[in-house]
């Protein structure tokens, strides 16, 4: 298991649509383990494979608040089956959009069908932060970032700031 580099916006790879996984084997499990290590190292609560440059429909999450009792979740080929019409607003951030946060409205509940770490088909009924996190990470699989929900002005300001920070980091 190892920590990978997280891609940051602007980056064309983040805008790719991820490909479905044929089945869960050792390579996919190793990828999930590496993703989890990467997410924990970055103090995140969710990560999509595309964020480390792998265009596969895999996401990992852990929204537990307790560092001693981790509750990792693994989702391959997730599909949202039902979304609540009632919206919930959370301040979202993203490991691929560092140090930027915005309030985003998403369905408050959703039902997601997916393959788990062992390739077993599962259905999860999620609400609250879990529902928001699943939808945020699933957006990554479609090449969508949370800043895409913002006004053009806010989004372009964030991208300019990130571009400037990227060029500064490269020069250092």
N, C-alpha and C positions, 0 to 999 in steps of 0.2 A: 504494500500500500504506500502511496506517495501523494504528496501535495503537488498539484498542477498549477500552471499559470492561468489566471482568470482573464479572459479577453475583456477589454473595456471599449465602450462606445467612444468615438466612432470606429467601427470595424465591420467590414462587409460580411464577415463570417457570421456575426451575430444576427444578420438579417436573412440568413438561409433558412429554408424550411427543412426540418429534420426528417430523416427517413425512418420508417417503422423497423423494429427489431424482429428478425425472423423467429428466433427463440432465445431463451435465456440459457447461456452456457458460461463456462469459466471466464471467457473474455469479457462478457457483459457484467458478470459479478465483480471482476477485478475493476472494471470501469466504475461501477457503482461504489465500490470501496474507496477508490481514489477520489471520486467526486465527494464522498462524505468527508474524507480527510481534508480535502481542499476547502470545503464549506466550513468545517469546524475551525480550520486554521485562519479563515477570514472572518470568523465570528458571524457567519450568515445563518439563515434558517431554511434556505432552499437553494438548489443549484440545478440547472439543466445542463446536459452533456454538451450542448452547443457552446456554452459559456467557457468551456475548456477546449473548444475547437473540434469537438466530435459531433457530427450532425446525425445523432441517433435520438430517437424519441424515448429518452430516459431522463427522469428527474429524481432527485433525492431531497428529503426534507427532515427537519427535526425542529419542531416548534416548542419543545419542552423548555421550561425556564430553568430547570435544575441541571447544572453542569455535571453533577455526580450521577444523575439518573437520566441518561440519554435515551431518547425514543426515536431512533432513525426509521424513516419510511422510504420505501423504494417503489418507484412507479415506472414500468416500461409500457410503451404504447397506450398511455392514458387517453381516455375518451370521456368527455362530459356527457352524461345521459340526460340529466335534468338540471335546470337552473331555476332558482326561485326568482320571482318577479320583484320581490322586495330587495332593495339595495342596502349594502353596508359600506361605510366609508372608513378606510384605514389609511394611515400615513405609510406609504410604501417607499422602500429604498431598494437598491439592487447592487449586487457585487460587481456588475458590469457597468454600473453608472455610479461610481464612487462618490460618497459624500453629498449626494443629492436626494432629496425627499419631497414627496408631494402626496396630497390626499387624493385617493382614487376611489371611485364608486364601482363596486362589482356586486353581482348577485350574492346575497347573504348566505345562501345555502346552495350546494350542488351535490350531485351524485356522480361519481367517477368510476368507470370500469377500467381495469388495468391488469398487468401481469406483475406479480411481486418478485422478490429477489430470487425465488426458486422457480419462476415461470408459471406459478399457479394463477389462474384467473380469479380476480377479486372485484368486489363492488364496495365502495366506501361512500357513506353519506356524511358529508362534511358541512360544518357551519362555522361562522366566526372567522378567526384568524386562519384556521386550517383551510377553509373554503377559499379565502382570499389568496393564501399562499399557493394552493394548487392551481388556481386560475392564473396567477402571476407567472408561475413556472411553466405552465402549459402554453402561455403566450410565447415564451421563448422558443418553443418547438415550432411555432409558426413565423418566427422572425420578428416578433413584436416585443417592444420594450415598454415599461410602464410610462415612460415619457411620451410615448405616442398618443396617450390619452389627454395630454396637456394641450393648451393653445399653441399655435405655431410660434408665437413670440416666446413663450416660456421654454418650449422645447429647443428652439434655436439658441437661446441664451445658455441653456445647460450644455448643449453640444459644443458651443464656442468655448465655454469654460473648460470642458473636458479636453477638447483639442489643444487648448493652450497648456493645460496641465501635462498632457501627454508629451508635447514638444519640450516642455521644461524638464520633465523627467528624463528624456532621452539625452539632453544636453549635460545633465549633471554627471 
